[in-house]
């Protein structure tokens, strides 16, 4: 059984409150007493319960990261950015996955409130800003990554999803593509809806066929491509724009297996620019969303709020979309 504060106190010949002072306020103890307690801690291999200590002191150093779909490669990059910044500043970071479930997203927020997280970074599924505003009133600060909002007490690190969709559409139009399939679920994920809206801005609604998918995975992209292959050849699209790279890679795989030329018959664009995008047999044109840099910006913004809660939330310049052109559209 792990050693306790009472065990340390008994071995050192001091009271439990003296051990507590050693852990939390060592400056109030004499050097001789500190040495006695330190020797007992080392002899017993005692490890302080940091979470409990922080809760008693009312100064927890825990931050929560809530992700839309934690298993997607893009969120690996974003998580590393958040973690690197929080670790550098001595904070503990806890992760949770909403799994594209709005109810689960709210339960995750409730869980971290109950565990007294000092702050939350969230890549949301829906509109969680009113809930985050209520947390701000109780001293829990937050940063939303993605869709911009107007809440003064909630930080924002915006990315131009609509602009990214527009870049994809303009590129396809310039290549002479006129029948474009959009792979995604705009009715569920707000970022996906913005990407589709940007595509329509560029090419017009009449040129876009939306193919709903269940999830943002390679398997979902493969299923969507099979659906398109079932169409008569003259009704098939001559281009695909996928809501993320995983969908695009799944569709690319199925089309190549079926003997469809990419980009000769069908050009393909993804979104995010994860590592796998340039590793495919036909390297993938995509809209770059710099996950690591966005994660760092979000964590830095949250820590600035926690350092001075009374100050206005600093504004962050939106991250611009960037089209990365590869062989899946240009051959």
Secondary structure, DSSP 8 states (H G I E B T S, - for coil): ----HHHHHHHHTS-HHHHHHHHH-GGGS-HHHHHHHHHHHHHHT----HHHHHHHHT---EEEEEES-TTSHHHHHHHHHHHHHHHHTT-EEEEEE-TT-HHHHHHHHHHHHHTT-SEEEEE-SS--HHHHHHHHTTT-EEEEEES----TTSEEEEB-HHHHHHHHHHHHHHTT---EEEEE-TTT-HHHHHHHHHHHHHH-GGGEEEEE-SSSSHHHHHHHHHHHHTS-GGGS-SEEEESSHHHHHHHHHHHHHTT--TTTT-EEEEEE--GGGGTSSS--EEEE--HHHHHHHHHHHHHHHHHTTTS-------B--EEE--HHHH-
